[in-house]
Amino acid sequence: MRDVAIVGVGMTHFGKFLDRGLKDLAREAVGAALDSANVDKKAIETAVVGNAAAGLITGQECIRGQVVLREMGIGGIPIINTENACASSSTALHLAWLYVASGMHDVALVLGMEKLYHEDKKRSFQAIGAAVDVEAMHHLMEMLAASAPKRESGDGGEGAGQKRSMFMDLYAMAARTHMARHGTTKEQFARVAVKNHLHGSLNPHAQYRERYSLEEILASPLVAEPLTRLMCSPIGDGAAAAVLVPADRARQYTGKPVFIKASVVGSGQDHGPDDPGISERLSRQAYEMAGVSPRDLNVVELHDATAPAELMLYEELGLCEPGEGGKLIDTGFTELTGPVPVNTSGGLISKGHPVGATGVAQICEMFWQLRGECGDRQVPGAKLGMCENGGGMIRGEAAALAVHILST
């Protein structure tokens, strides 16, 4: 297997773009990536395109990548479509990495794209809510309603999937369990959101760039106890792209390539309560593949669909011991000025979460961080970073998940 490098990336601003389609968003991201890599579109030998919800939002099924790339003059090559919930484009990156690492292709394009905003907001929430076992949906909704503390949540869980993504209720249930087991507080969860909104305010690609105090995070409208609105990722529209080449040819394209030291994709599985979950399992595999440990990381982008999700991932990724996530956020360890800044992009909470674009958007942030190109949100001397991106949920954990470790 050959070593693989990323030589260029590009992404759109994330936001609400009712007047823009997938073709328009993809064209902007791909064009920026090709310019960044100094690569002509005619040099692309294969493309892998991640998207999760176009079939349910726009009606475009089956050939999403071929449709958008054909419009920008990219065709006649293998174009592979990947659909893996929120991990759709990080899965696409993994496949492109395999193509280049195997020697099958020398220049691979990766594209993640999504349009989630629709005039009918219920349709958007239903599209996201399809990333669960739909045959078990009735039981899942009953479980959410039964577990929700009615006096605090206001609707006892009945709004899940109608007024909001049901994933917010699933994350809220996990957060309450963590609070009961480890003594984690709502204020500690809120500090994650304060941090990510601060980081996002420094990111010109972020959907929301406002800063908030701890008191403002806690006082924002309640979604599902203990989650307030400002602790949750919004839906969004956007696209992100990257260009991959063999590492030994990378400097033909750029003087500052970023190398993929590990690329791991896996799925959830049934396991005992004390056995490692998917995030812990796959991060261990990635560390082993890269020959590093959590202590070596300089910067991390992870899947903060909610603030509690980020705090719990600190533990699962080995940034701290189990049950110590609350203490870690209290110390400022994951802030921009801390030892290992997490979600310098603003994360899903502030940067936004167009689900099919999120995985490659994390890669864009890491690419810029490792090249020293992030301006006011730059981590000084960053040389090694991790991206963790989960997708869907079955029986309490991510259904699909990808972990990438990148280095200078």
C-alpha positions in Angstrom: 0.0 0.0 0.0 1.2 3.5 -0.9 1.2 6.5 1.4 -1.4 9.0 0.5 -1.5 12.8 0.7 -4.1 15.5 0.5 -2.9 18.3 -1.8 -6.0 20.6 -2.0 -9.3 21.2 -0.3 -12.3 23.5 -0.8 -15.7 24.1 0.8 -18.6 26.4 0.7 -19.9 28.6 3.5 -22.4 26.4 5.4 -25.9 27.9 5.8 -29.5 28.1 4.6 -29.5 28.3 0.8 -33.0 27.7 -0.5 -32.0 29.3 -3.8 -29.0 27.0 -4.4 -29.0 23.4 -5.6 -26.5 20.6 -5.1 -24.9 21.3 -8.5 -24.1 24.9 -7.6 -22.8 24.0 -4.1 -20.7 21.1 -5.4 -19.2 23.3 -8.2 -18.0 25.9 -5.7 -16.4 23.3 -3.4 -14.8 21.2 -6.2 -13.5 24.3 -8.0 -11.9 25.6 -4.8 -10.3 22.2 -4.1 -8.9 21.9 -7.7 -7.5 25.4 -7.5 -5.9 24.6 -4.1 -4.3 21.5 -5.5 -3.2 23.1 -8.7 -5.0 20.2 -10.5 -6.9 20.4 -13.7 -10.3 18.6 -13.7 -9.0 16.5 -16.7 -6.4 15.0 -14.4 -9.0 13.4 -12.0 -9.0 9.6 -12.4 -11.8 8.8 -10.0 -14.3 10.6 -7.8 -16.1 9.4 -4.7 -19.2 11.5 -3.7 -20.8 11.4 -0.3 -24.4 12.4 0.2 -27.1 11.3 2.7 -30.5 12.8 2.1 -30.9 14.1 -1.5 -33.4 11.3 -2.3 -35.7 12.5 0.5 -35.1 16.2 0.1 -34.7 16.8 -3.6 -35.8 13.5 -5.0 -32.4 12.8 -6.7 -31.5 9.2 -6.1 -29.0 6.6 -7.5 -26.6 8.8 -9.5 -26.1 11.9 -7.4 -22.4 12.1 -8.0 -22.7 11.6 -11.7 -25.4 14.3 -12.0 -23.4 17.0 -10.2 -20.0 16.3 -11.6 -21.2 16.0 -15.2 -22.4 19.6 -15.0 -18.9 20.8 -14.3 -17.3 18.7 -17.1 -16.1 15.8 -15.0 -17.1 12.4 -16.5 -15.8 9.3 -18.2 -14.2 8.1 -15.0 -15.4 5.9 -12.2 -17.7 7.9 -10.0 -18.8 6.2 -6.8 -21.7 7.3 -4.6 -21.5 6.7 -0.8 -24.4 7.0 1.5 -23.6 6.4 5.2 -25.7 8.9 7.1 -23.6 11.7 8.6 -20.4 9.7 7.8 -21.2 9.7 4.1 -18.3 11.8 2.9 -15.8 10.6 5.5 -16.6 7.2 4.0 -16.1 8.6 0.6 -12.7 9.8 1.7 -11.8 6.3 3.0 -12.7 4.8 -0.4 -10.7 7.4 -2.3 -7.7 6.8 0.0 -8.0 3.1 -0.8 -8.0 3.8 -4.5 -4.8 5.8 -4.3 -3.1 3.7 -1.6 -3.7 0.5 -3.7 -2.1 2.1 -6.8 -5.3 1.8 -8.8 -5.6 5.6 -9.3 -3.2 8.5 -8.8 -5.5 11.5 -8.6 -8.8 11.1 -6.7 -11.5 13.7 -6.0 -13.6 13.4 -2.9 -16.9 15.4 -2.6 -19.4 15.7 0.2 -22.6 17.6 -0.4 -26.0 18.1 1.2 -29.1 20.2 1.0 -31.2 19.8 4.2 -33.2 23.0 4.2 -36.7 22.7 2.7 -39.8 24.9 2.8 -41.3 22.0 4.9 -39.1 21.8 7.9 -40.8 18.5 9.0 -39.4 16.9 5.8 -35.9 17.9 6.8 -36.3 16.3 10.2 -37.8 13.2 8.8 -34.9 12.8 6.4 -32.4 13.0 9.2 -34.6 10.7 11.3 -34.4 8.0 8.7 -30.8 7.2 9.9 -32.2 4.7 12.4 -33.7 1.3 12.2 -37.1 2.3 10.8 -38.6 -1.1 11.6 -37.9 -0.3 15.2 -39.2 3.3 15.0 -42.4 2.8 17.0 -40.5 1.2 19.9 -37.8 3.9 19.7 -40.4 6.7 19.9 -42.0 5.0 22.9 -38.6 4.8 24.6 -37.9 8.4 24.0 -41.2 9.5 25.4 -40.9 7.3 28.4 -37.3 8.5 29.3 -38.0 12.2 28.8 -38.5 14.1 32.1 -41.8 15.8 31.2 -41.7 18.8 33.5 -38.2 19.8 32.2 -38.6 19.0 28.5 -42.0 20.5 28.0 -43.4 17.9 25.6 -42.3 14.6 27.1 -40.5 13.6 23.9 -43.5 13.9 21.6 -41.8 16.6 19.4 -39.0 14.2 18.3 -39.0 13.9 14.5 -41.7 16.5 14.1 -40.5 19.8 15.7 -36.8 18.7 15.8 -34.5 15.9 14.8 -35.1 12.8 17.0 -31.3 12.5 17.4 -31.5 15.4 19.8 -33.7 13.3 22.0 -31.3 10.3 21.7 -28.4 12.5 22.6 -30.3 14.0 25.5 -31.1 10.5 26.9 -27.4 9.6 26.7 -26.5 12.9 28.4 -28.9 12.2 31.3 -27.3 8.8 31.7 -23.8 10.3 31.8 -25.0 12.8 34.4 -26.4 10.1 36.6 -23.4 7.8 36.3 -20.5 10.3 36.5 -22.0 13.5 38.1 -21.5 15.5 34.9 -23.4 18.8 35.1 -25.5 20.8 32.6 -23.0 23.6 33.0 -20.2 21.4 31.8 -22.1 20.4 28.7 -22.9 24.1 28.1 -19.1 25.0 28.3 -18.6 22.8 25.2 -21.1 24.9 23.4 -19.5 28.2 24.6 -16.2 26.9 23.3 -17.5 25.8 19.9 -19.5 29.0 19.3 -16.3 31.0 20.1 -14.3 28.9 17.7 -17.0 29.2 15.0 -17.0 33.0 15.3 -13.4 32.9 13.9 -14.3 30.6 10.9 -15.5 32.4 7.8 -17.1 29.2 6.5 -19.3 28.7 9.6 -23.1 28.8 9.5 -23.3 30.7 12.8 -20.6 33.1 14.0 -22.1 34.6 17.2 -20.4 34.2 20.6 -22.4 33.3 23.7 -21.7 33.3 27.4 -22.4 30.2 29.6 -25.5 31.9 30.9 -26.8 32.6 27.4 -26.2 29.0 26.4 -28.2 27.7 29.4 -31.0 30.3 28.9 -31.6 29.4 25.3 -34.8 27.5 24.5 -35.0 24.0 25.9 -34.9 21.2 23.2 -34.8 18.1 25.4 -33.4 18.1 28.9 -30.5 18.9 29.4 -30.1 20.2 25.8 -30.8 23.8 25.0 -31.0 25.0 21.4 -27.5 26.5 21.5 -26.0 23.1 22.6 -27.4 21.4 19.4 -26.1 21.4 15.8 -28.4 23.0 13.2 -29.4 21.5 9.9 -27.7 23.2 6.9 -26.7 23.2 3.2 -23.2 23.0 1.9 -20.4 21.1 0.2 -16.7 20.3 0.7 -14.1 18.6 -1.5 -10.5 17.3 -1.3 -7.9 16.0 -3.8 -5.8 12.9 -3.0 -2.6 11.8 -4.6 0.3 9.4 -3.8 2.5 10.8 -1.1 5.7 10.5 -3.1 4.1 12.8 -5.8 2.5 15.3 -3.5 5.1 18.0 -3.8 4.5 18.1 -7.5 1.2 19.8 -6.6 2.0 21.7 -3.4 4.8 22.6 -1.1 2.7 21.8 2.0 0.9 18.4 1.5 -1.0 16.8 4.4 -0.5 13.1 4.8 -3.2 10.5 5.7 -1.6 8.4 8.4 -4.7 6.4 9.2 -8.1 5.9 7.6 -10.6 3.6 9.4 -14.3 3.0 8.8 -16.5 0.7 10.7 -20.0 0.0 12.0 -21.7 -0.4 15.4 -22.3 -3.8 16.9 -24.0 -5.4 19.8 -21.7 -5.5 22.8 -21.7 -5.7 26.6 -22.1 -2.6 28.7 -18.4 -2.7 29.7 -17.1 -3.4 26.2 -15.6 -0.7 24.0 -18.2 1.1 21.8 -17.6 2.0 18.1 -15.8 5.3 18.7 -13.3 3.7 21.2 -12.8 0.7 19.0 -12.1 2.6 15.8 -10.0 5.3 17.4 -7.8 2.6 18.8 -7.4 1.1 15.3 -6.5 4.5 13.9 -3.9 5.2 16.6 -2.3 1.8 15.9 -2.4 2.3 12.1 -0.7 5.8 12.5 1.7 4.6 15.2 0.6 7.4 17.6 -1.4 7.8 20.8 -4.0 10.3 22.0 -1.2 12.2 23.8 0.5 12.9 20.5 -2.5 14.8 19.0 -2.3 18.6 18.5 -5.9 19.2 17.3 -9.1 17.3 16.9 -12.3 17.7 14.9 -15.0 15.4 16.2 -18.8 14.8 15.7 -20.4 17.2 18.1 -24.0 16.8 17.0 -24.7 18.1 20.5 -22.5 19.4 23.3 -22.9 16.3 25.4 -21.8 14.2 22.4 -18.5 16.0 22.3 -17.9 15.7 26.0 -18.5 11.9 25.9 -16.2 11.6 22.9 -13.4 13.0 24.9 -13.5 9.8 26.9 -14.1 7.5 24.0 -11.2 8.9 22.0 -8.8 8.6 24.9 -8.4 12.3 25.6 -9.3 11.6 29.2 -10.3 8.7 31.4 -14.0 7.4 31.4 -16.2 9.7 33.4 -13.6 12.6 33.3 -15.0 14.5 30.3 -16.7 17.1 32.6 -13.5 17.8 34.4 -11.6 18.1 31.1 -13.8 20.8 29.7 -13.6 22.6 33.1 -9.8 22.9 32.7 -9.9 24.5 29.3 -8.0 21.5 27.8 -10.0 21.5 24.6 -10.2 25.3 24.1 -8.2 27.0 21.3 -5.6 28.0 23.9 -5.6 24.6 25.5 -3.2 21.6 25.1 -5.5 19.8 22.5 -8.0 22.2 20.9 -11.2 20.4 19.7 -13.4 21.6 16.9 -11.5 24.7 16.0 -13.9 25.0 13.1 -16.7 25.6 15.5 -17.8 22.0 15.1 -21.2 20.9 14.0 -22.7 23.2 16.6 -21.4 26.4 15.1 -20.0 25.5 11.7 -23.2 23.7 10.8 -24.1 20.1 9.8 -25.1 19.5 6.2 -24.7 15.8 7.0 -23.3 14.6 3.7 -20.7 17.4 3.7 -19.6 17.2 7.3 -16.9 14.5 7.0 -14.9 16.3 4.3 -15.5 19.6 6.0 -13.7 18.2 9.0 -10.8 17.3 6.7 -10.8 20.8 5.2 -10.3 22.3 8.7 -7.6 19.8 9.6 -5.8 20.5 6.2 -5.8 24.2 6.9 -4.7 23.7 10.6 -1.8 21.5 9.7 -0.7 24.0 7.0 -0.9 26.9 9.4 -3.7 28.6 7.4 -6.5 29.2 10.0 -5.8 32.7 10.9 -7.2 33.7 14.3 -8.2 30.1 15.1 -4.8 28.6 14.2 -3.4 26.1 16.7 0.3 27.0 16.9 2.7 24.4 15.6 -0.1 21.8 14.8 1.5 18.8 13.2 -0.9 15.9 14.0 -4.7 15.9 14.0 -7.6 13.5 14.2 -11.1 13.7 12.6 -13.9 11.6 14.0 -17.3 11.5 12.2 -20.2 9.3 13.1 -23.4 8.5 11.2 -26.8 7.3 12.1 -27.7 5.4 15.3 -28.7 1.9 16.2 -29.2 0.7 19.8 -27.6 3.7 21.3 -24.4 4.1 19.3 -23.3 5.3 15.9 -24.3 3.0 13.0 -21.3 4.0 10.9 -18.2 5.9 11.9 -14.9 7.0 10.3 -11.7 8.1 11.9 -8.8 9.8 10.1 -5.4 10.8 11.4 -3.5 13.4 9.4 0.0 14.8 9.7 2.4 17.3 8.1 
